[in-house]
Amino acid sequence: MLRLRWGSGDAPRGRAVPAGEYTLAGYRVVRGEWMISAAAGREKLQLEPGETVALEIEPKVRVKLAPTVARDGARLAMTILGEGKAGLTIYRAGRRIPIEYALEDAAGEVLASGTMRYG
């Protein structure tokens, strides 16, 4: 594992790593008291000597809902995804933020609602 960190406030800086093959295993994006932390989708990066590679992280946060049937009845599974469908957590002031949800039918009537539990 190799931990890289760029930037300090508004003054970004570069950091060189040896040439070779790397795997992006996770990332954190911090701005003020907000942080997004993700376990990346294991993207492979091949770095050549003298080459500069820009890592672009998809700015969208996706919420994926999947109904499941358990022995004790139906459940709704919610997954929050970032870059490369990586599992993602959103923090504010060092704590996971609560994410509320509501499942509505075609007429707009709420069938289920609650607060997501991080797993």
Secondary structure, 3 states (H helix, E strand, C coil): CCCCCCCECCECCCCCCCCEEEEECCEEEEECCEEEEEECCCEEEEECCCCCCCCCCCCCCEEEEEEEEECCEEEEEEEEECHHHCEEEEEECCEECCCEEEEECCCCCEEEEEECCCC
